Amino acid sequence: MPLLAAITIGTSLAVTQAAHAQQTLTQRVQDEKSMNLPARGLSMAQVEKEYGEPLRKLSPRGGDSAAHPTINRWEYTNFIVYFEKSHVIHSVLNTPAGNNQNPGSVN
C-alpha cells in the first residue's frame, strides 16, 4: 500500500474514532442530566439517606495539602459519587464507556 494511502486511511480512522468518542460523551452527559444523581453540595449523610448505603466506599485519595483535598468515592450500582472532604463535587454514571468500570483501581 502506498504511503499516502496508508496515511489517508489512518487519518480517516482517527477522525471516525474521535467523532464516535464525542458522540458517546455527549450521550453520556445527556443520560446523566436525565437521571436522579446526587447533586453537588450534598453531604455524605444526605446522600446516604436519599440513595442508601453504597456498594463500596473506595479508599480516599489526596489530602496531602490544601491544594489536594481529600477526595472520597462511593460506588452505587449505576453511578459513582465523588466527595471533596464530605460534600458531593460530582456524580457520574458507572458505564463501560466512562472509563470507570473498576473505580477501585484508579490511582
QUIQUI-V783060 format. One record per run of one state. SS is the DSSP state (h for helix, s for strand, l for the rest). FROM is the first residue (numbers start at 1). TO is the last residue. If there is no record, write none. Layout:
<<SS:FROM:TO> <SS:FROM:TO>>
This chain:
<<l:1:2> <h:3:34> <l:35:42> <s:43:43> <h:44:51> <l:52:55> <s:56:61> <l:62:64> <s:65:65> <l:66:67> <s:68:68> <l:69:70> <s:71:75> <l:76:78> <s:79:84> <l:85:86> <s:87:93> <l:94:95> <h:96:98> <l:99:102> <h:103:105> <l:106:107>>
